[in-house]
C-alpha cells in the first residue's frame, strides 16, 4: 500500500477522534500511560512540579506523571462516587500547590469538572483529564474527553476492547506539537511485549498489595518498576500500526455498548437491594463498572468468604495508593473506598438473565456474610492486590 494512504489512515483516526470529543487536536499513542506521560511533558512545567491525583485509583497514571518529571501529590476522595473530595483538593492546592489536577472519573462517573477547573484557575494549575475509564460519559452536556486543558484516552481493554491505542486531545496547537514530539522520540511499540507487560503488572500489584496494607519494609521492592514500566509501556506507534485499526468502528459501536451496560446496571439496581449494599452515584457515567459499597465490611474478607462457599464474583476495585509513593499521610475516605467499595462488572458478553443470577448470588452472599461476620477472623489480603485491579 502506498505510504501516503497509510499516513491518511492515521490522520483520519486523529481527525475523527478530535471531532467526536469536540477538540481541535488529537495525537494517537500506543496506550493511555503514554498519553498521560506525553500530556505532562507537553505542559512544560519545571521538574518536580506536583501533579494532584485522587488517593484511591490505579497507580500506573501516577507513574506516567513521574516519567515526565512530575512529583505525585494526593487528595482524598468522597464517598458518594469515589471521585475527588473538592474540599481536600482545595486544601492541597492552597497549602502546597500543584501544577496539575488529574481527575480520573472513577468507575466511569465524571468528576465535578466545573469546580475543578475553577480551583485550577484560582491556584494556577492545569486540569489534565484521564478519561481511560469514562469514554462515552457525559458531563453537563459535554463529552468526557473534552474537559480541561488536555485530555487522555486509552483504548486498551477498558471502554474499548482493543490491545493497543490511546490518544491525547487538546485545543492548543502548541501542546499538540509537544505531545507529538514526545511520542515520536519513543522506541517503537512491539506486540511481542504484551505478555511481558502483563507479567510485570501482576508482580507489581502483588508487591503494592503489601505496601498498601502497611508493610513499609517492602516499599524498596517497588523501586525497579519505574524504569521497567517506562521501558514496557512508553512506545511510539508507526503509521502501519494504524492501517488496520478498528478504533473508529469500536468508537461508533460505543453507544450500543453503553446501552447494554445500562441494562445490566438496571438489573443490579433492582436485584441487589440496598439494605446491606449501597450503590454509588452513577449520574452521567460510562458505567465502566457498577460500584457498590458494603458499609462496615472488608471487601477482601467478603470475597474470601464467598469463594469458600463456591461463589465466583469478578470485580474491579482500587486501593488507597499513596503509600506506594512513599507518603505517610491519612486519607480516611480513600481508606474506606479501598476497604468497602468494589465495582461489579458490566462488560461481560452474557445475556441480561446472567446478571440477574449474579445479583441474586451476590445479595445472598452478602446476607450470609453479615450473619457470620461477628465470629469471623479477617482474611489477610496483603499481596492479593493483583486480584482486584481489573486488568492491565
C-alpha positions as CSV (number, residue, x, y, z in Angstrom):
1,X,0.0,0.0,0.0
2,X,1.4,3.5,-0.8
3,X,2.8,5.2,2.3
4,X,0.5,8.2,1.7
5,X,-2.5,6.1,2.1
6,X,-1.2,4.6,5.4
7,X,-0.5,8.1,6.7
8,X,-4.0,9.1,5.7
9,X,-5.4,6.2,7.9
10,X,-3.7,7.6,11.0
11,X,-4.7,11.2,10.2
12,X,-8.3,10.1,9.6
13,X,-8.4,8.5,13.0
14,X,-7.0,11.6,14.7
15,X,-9.4,13.9,12.9
16,X,-12.4,11.8,13.7
17,X,-11.4,11.5,17.4
18,X,-10.9,15.2,17.7
19,X,-14.3,15.9,16.2
20,X,-16.0,13.3,18.3
21,X,-14.7,14.8,21.5
22,X,-15.1,18.4,20.5
23,X,-11.3,19.1,20.4
24,X,-9.2,20.8,17.8
25,X,-6.2,18.4,18.0
26,X,-5.7,14.7,18.6
27,X,-2.4,12.8,18.8
28,X,-2.6,9.0,18.8
29,X,-0.4,7.0,21.2
30,X,0.2,3.3,21.9
31,X,-1.8,3.3,25.3
32,X,-3.2,5.6,28.0
33,X,0.1,5.6,30.0
34,X,1.9,7.1,27.1
35,X,-0.9,9.6,26.6
36,X,-0.6,10.8,30.2
37,X,3.2,11.0,30.1
38,X,3.1,13.0,26.8
39,X,0.4,15.3,28.3
40,X,2.6,16.1,31.3
41,X,5.6,16.6,29.2
42,X,3.7,19.0,26.9
43,X,2.7,21.2,29.8
44,X,6.4,22.1,30.2
45,X,6.4,22.7,34.0
46,X,9.6,22.7,36.0
47,X,10.9,19.3,37.0
48,X,9.4,18.2,40.4
49,X,6.2,20.2,39.9
50,X,3.4,18.4,41.8
51,X,0.5,16.6,40.0
52,X,-2.5,16.1,42.2
53,X,-4.3,12.7,41.9
54,X,-7.2,11.1,43.9
55,X,-5.8,8.9,46.7
56,X,-7.8,5.9,45.6
57,X,-7.1,4.8,42.0
58,X,-4.8,2.6,39.8
59,X,-1.2,3.6,40.4
60,X,0.0,3.5,36.7
61,X,-1.2,7.0,35.8
62,X,0.9,8.3,38.7
63,X,4.0,6.6,37.2
64,X,3.1,8.3,33.9
65,X,3.5,11.7,35.6
66,X,6.8,10.7,37.1
67,X,8.0,9.6,33.6
68,X,7.7,13.3,32.6
69,X,9.4,14.6,35.7
70,X,6.4,15.4,37.9
71,X,6.1,14.6,41.6
72,X,2.8,13.0,42.8
73,X,0.5,14.5,45.4
74,X,-2.8,13.2,46.6
75,X,-6.2,14.5,47.8
76,X,-8.9,12.4,49.4
77,X,-12.0,11.2,47.6
78,X,-15.6,11.5,48.5
79,X,-17.8,8.5,49.5
80,X,-20.7,9.3,47.1
81,X,-18.9,8.4,43.9
82,X,-15.2,7.8,44.9
83,X,-14.1,10.9,42.9
84,X,-12.1,13.9,44.2
85,X,-13.2,15.4,47.5
86,X,-13.3,19.0,46.3
87,X,-12.6,20.4,49.7
88,X,-9.5,18.3,50.1
89,X,-8.4,19.3,46.6
90,X,-8.6,23.0,47.6
91,X,-6.7,22.2,50.8
92,X,-3.8,20.7,48.9
93,X,-3.8,23.5,46.3
94,X,-3.9,26.2,48.9
95,X,-1.3,24.7,51.2
96,X,1.3,23.1,48.9
97,X,0.3,23.9,45.4
98,X,0.2,21.8,42.3
99,X,0.8,22.3,38.6
100,X,-1.9,19.9,37.5
101,X,-5.1,18.3,38.9
102,X,-5.9,14.9,37.4
103,X,-9.5,13.7,37.6
104,X,-9.8,10.0,36.7
105,X,-13.6,9.8,36.7
106,X,-13.7,6.7,39.0
107,X,-15.7,3.7,37.7
108,X,-16.7,6.0,34.7
109,X,-18.5,8.7,36.8
110,X,-17.4,12.2,35.8
111,X,-15.8,14.4,38.4
112,X,-17.2,17.9,39.0
113,X,-15.1,19.4,36.2
114,X,-16.5,22.9,36.5
115,X,-15.5,23.1,40.2
116,X,-12.1,21.6,39.5
117,X,-11.5,24.0,36.6
118,X,-12.4,26.9,38.9
119,X,-9.9,25.7,41.5
120,X,-7.2,25.2,38.8
121,X,-7.7,28.8,37.7
122,X,-7.6,30.2,41.2
123,X,-4.4,28.3,42.1
124,X,-2.5,28.3,38.8
125,X,-2.9,24.6,37.9
126,X,-3.9,22.9,34.7
127,X,-6.7,20.3,34.6
128,X,-5.4,17.1,33.0
129,X,-8.2,14.7,32.3
130,X,-7.7,11.0,32.5
131,X,-10.7,9.6,30.6
132,X,-9.5,6.0,30.4
133,X,-12.5,4.7,32.4
134,X,-15.1,7.1,31.1
135,X,-15.2,7.2,27.3
136,X,-18.9,7.7,26.5
137,X,-19.6,9.5,29.7
138,X,-21.2,13.0,29.6
139,X,-20.7,15.9,32.0
140,X,-23.4,18.6,31.7
141,X,-23.9,18.0,28.0
142,X,-20.1,17.8,27.2
143,X,-18.4,14.5,26.4
144,X,-15.8,13.4,28.9
145,X,-12.5,13.8,27.0
146,X,-13.3,17.4,26.2
147,X,-12.7,18.8,29.7
148,X,-9.7,20.7,31.0
149,X,-6.7,21.9,29.1
150,X,-5.6,18.5,27.9
151,X,-7.3,15.0,28.0
152,X,-6.0,11.5,27.7
153,X,-7.7,8.4,26.4
154,X,-6.9,4.7,26.5
155,X,-8.3,2.1,24.1
156,X,-6.7,-0.9,25.9
157,X,-9.3,-3.2,27.4
158,X,-11.3,-0.5,29.1
159,X,-14.3,1.1,27.3
160,X,-12.9,-0.2,24.0
161,X,-11.8,-3.8,23.8
162,X,-8.5,-3.2,22.0
163,X,-4.9,-4.4,22.6
164,X,-3.3,-1.1,21.5
165,X,-4.0,2.5,21.4
166,X,-4.6,5.8,23.2
167,X,-4.8,9.5,22.4
168,X,-4.2,13.0,23.7
169,X,-6.8,15.6,23.0
170,X,-6.4,19.4,23.3
171,X,-7.4,22.7,21.8
172,X,-3.9,24.2,21.8
173,X,-1.7,23.6,18.8
174,X,1.4,24.2,20.9
175,X,0.5,21.4,23.3
176,X,-0.4,19.1,20.4
177,X,3.0,19.7,18.8
178,X,4.9,19.0,22.1
179,X,2.8,15.8,22.6
180,X,3.7,14.7,19.0
181,X,7.4,15.4,19.5
182,X,7.4,13.4,22.8
183,X,5.7,10.4,21.2
184,X,7.9,10.4,18.1
185,X,11.0,10.2,20.3
186,X,9.9,6.9,22.0
187,X,11.1,3.4,20.9
188,X,8.6,1.5,18.7
189,X,5.7,-0.5,20.0
190,X,6.2,-4.3,19.8
191,X,3.3,-6.6,20.2
192,X,5.6,-9.3,21.5
193,X,6.0,-7.3,24.7
194,X,2.3,-7.6,25.7
195,X,2.8,-10.8,27.7
196,X,5.8,-9.2,29.4
197,X,3.7,-6.2,30.3
198,X,1.0,-8.5,31.8
199,X,3.6,-10.4,33.9
200,X,5.2,-7.1,35.2
201,X,1.8,-5.7,36.2
202,X,0.9,-8.8,38.2
203,X,4.2,-8.8,40.0
204,X,3.9,-5.1,40.7
205,X,0.4,-5.3,42.0
206,X,1.4,-8.2,44.3
207,X,4.0,-6.1,46.0
208,X,1.8,-3.0,46.2
209,X,-0.7,-5.1,48.0
210,X,1.7,-5.5,50.9
211,X,2.7,-1.8,50.8
212,X,-0.8,-0.5,50.7
213,X,-1.6,-2.7,53.7
214,X,1.1,-1.0,55.7
215,X,4.1,-3.2,55.1
216,X,6.5,-0.3,54.5
217,X,9.6,-2.6,54.6
218,X,8.6,-3.9,51.2
219,X,8.4,-0.5,49.5
220,X,12.0,-0.7,48.4
221,X,11.0,-3.6,46.2
222,X,8.9,-1.2,44.1
223,X,11.9,0.9,43.0
224,X,12.8,-1.1,39.9
225,X,9.3,-0.9,38.5
226,X,9.5,2.8,37.4
227,X,12.2,2.0,34.8
228,X,10.6,-1.3,34.0
229,X,7.2,0.4,33.2
230,X,8.9,3.1,31.2
231,X,10.6,0.5,29.0
232,X,7.5,-1.6,28.6
233,X,4.7,1.0,28.3
234,X,6.1,4.1,26.7
235,X,6.4,3.3,23.0
236,X,5.7,5.0,19.7
237,X,3.4,3.7,17.0
238,X,4.1,3.6,13.3
239,X,1.8,4.6,10.5
240,X,1.5,0.9,9.7
241,X,0.1,0.2,13.2
242,X,-3.0,2.2,12.5
243,X,-3.7,1.0,8.9
244,X,-5.9,-1.9,10.1
245,X,-7.0,-0.4,13.4
246,X,-10.7,-0.8,14.2
247,X,-10.7,2.0,16.8
248,X,-13.2,4.1,14.7
249,X,-15.5,1.1,14.4
250,X,-15.3,0.4,18.1
251,X,-15.9,4.1,18.8
252,X,-19.0,4.0,16.6
253,X,-20.3,0.9,18.4
254,X,-19.7,2.5,21.9
255,X,-23.3,4.0,22.2
256,X,-24.8,0.5,21.7
257,X,-22.3,-1.0,24.2
258,X,-23.2,1.7,26.7
259,X,-26.9,0.9,26.3
260,X,-26.1,-2.7,27.1
261,X,-24.2,-1.6,30.2
262,X,-27.1,0.5,31.3
263,X,-29.5,-2.5,31.0
264,X,-27.1,-4.6,33.1
265,X,-26.8,-1.8,35.7
266,X,-30.6,-1.7,36.0
267,X,-30.5,-5.4,36.8
268,X,-28.1,-4.7,39.6
269,X,-30.2,-1.8,40.7
270,X,-33.3,-4.0,41.1
271,X,-31.6,-7.2,42.2
272,X,-29.1,-6.2,44.8
273,X,-31.3,-4.3,47.2
274,X,-30.0,-1.6,49.5
275,X,-30.3,-3.0,53.0
276,X,-26.6,-4.1,53.1
277,X,-25.4,-2.9,49.7
278,X,-25.2,0.8,48.8
279,X,-24.7,1.7,45.1
280,X,-22.5,4.8,44.5
281,X,-23.7,7.7,42.4
282,X,-23.5,6.9,38.7
283,X,-25.1,10.0,37.1
284,X,-23.6,10.6,33.6
285,X,-21.3,7.6,34.0
286,X,-19.9,5.4,31.2
287,X,-20.6,2.5,33.6
288,X,-17.1,1.1,33.4
289,X,-18.3,-0.9,36.4
290,X,-21.3,-0.8,38.8
291,X,-19.8,0.5,42.1
292,X,-21.3,-0.6,45.4
293,X,-20.3,-0.1,49.0
294,X,-20.6,-2.7,51.7
295,X,-20.6,-0.5,54.8
296,X,-18.6,-1.9,57.6
297,X,-17.5,-4.9,55.6
298,X,-14.0,-5.8,54.4
299,X,-14.5,-6.5,50.7
300,X,-11.4,-8.7,50.7
301,X,-12.8,-10.8,53.6
302,X,-16.2,-10.9,51.9
303,X,-14.6,-12.2,48.7
304,X,-12.7,-14.9,50.5
305,X,-15.9,-15.9,52.4
306,X,-17.8,-16.1,49.1
307,X,-15.1,-18.1,47.4
308,X,-15.1,-20.6,50.2
309,X,-18.9,-21.1,49.6
310,X,-18.5,-21.7,45.8
311,X,-19.3,-18.2,44.5
312,X,-17.1,-16.6,41.9
313,X,-17.6,-12.8,41.8
314,X,-15.5,-10.9,39.3
315,X,-14.9,-7.4,40.5
316,X,-12.9,-4.2,40.0
317,X,-11.5,-2.3,43.0
318,X,-8.9,0.3,43.6
319,X,-6.5,0.8,46.5
320,X,-5.5,3.8,48.7
321,X,-2.3,4.1,46.7
322,X,-0.3,6.9,48.4
323,X,1.9,4.5,50.4
324,X,3.2,3.1,47.1
325,X,4.8,6.5,46.5
326,X,6.2,6.9,50.0
327,X,3.7,9.2,51.5
328,X,2.7,8.6,55.1
329,X,-0.5,10.5,55.1
330,X,-4.0,9.5,56.0
331,X,-6.9,9.8,53.6
332,X,-9.9,8.4,55.5
333,X,-12.3,8.2,52.6
334,X,-9.8,6.6,50.3
335,X,-9.1,4.0,53.0
336,X,-12.9,3.4,53.2
337,X,-13.1,3.0,49.4
338,X,-10.3,0.5,49.4
339,X,-11.9,-1.4,52.2
340,X,-15.6,-1.3,51.4
341,X,-16.1,-0.4,47.7
342,X,-16.0,-2.6,44.6
343,X,-17.2,-2.3,41.0
344,X,-19.3,-5.2,39.7
345,X,-18.6,-6.0,36.0
346,X,-20.9,-4.7,33.3
347,X,-19.0,-5.7,30.2
348,X,-19.4,-9.5,30.0
349,X,-20.9,-10.8,26.8
350,X,-23.7,-12.6,28.5
351,X,-27.5,-12.2,28.4
352,X,-29.2,-9.9,30.9
353,X,-30.5,-13.0,32.6
354,X,-27.0,-13.9,33.7
355,X,-26.8,-10.6,35.6
356,X,-30.0,-11.4,37.4
357,X,-28.3,-14.6,38.7
358,X,-25.1,-12.7,39.6
359,X,-27.1,-10.1,41.5
360,X,-29.1,-12.7,43.4
361,X,-26.0,-14.7,44.3
362,X,-24.1,-11.5,45.4
363,X,-27.0,-10.4,47.6
364,X,-27.3,-13.8,49.2
365,X,-23.6,-14.0,49.8
366,X,-23.6,-10.5,51.5
367,X,-26.6,-11.6,53.7
368,X,-24.8,-14.8,54.7
369,X,-21.6,-12.9,55.4
370,X,-23.4,-10.4,57.6
371,X,-24.8,-13.3,59.7
372,X,-21.3,-14.9,60.1
373,X,-19.2,-11.7,60.4
374,X,-19.1,-11.4,64.2
375,X,-17.3,-14.7,64.5
376,X,-15.0,-14.4,61.5
377,X,-11.3,-13.9,61.6
378,X,-10.5,-11.3,58.9
379,X,-8.8,-12.5,55.7
380,X,-5.2,-11.3,55.2
381,X,-5.3,-9.7,51.8
382,X,-1.8,-8.4,51.6
383,X,-0.1,-9.4,48.4
384,X,-3.5,-10.1,46.8
385,X,-3.9,-6.7,45.1
386,X,-3.4,-8.1,41.6
387,X,-6.8,-9.8,42.1
388,X,-8.7,-6.6,42.2
389,X,-7.1,-4.2,39.7
390,X,-9.4,-5.1,36.8
391,X,-6.9,-5.6,34.1
392,X,-3.7,-4.1,32.8
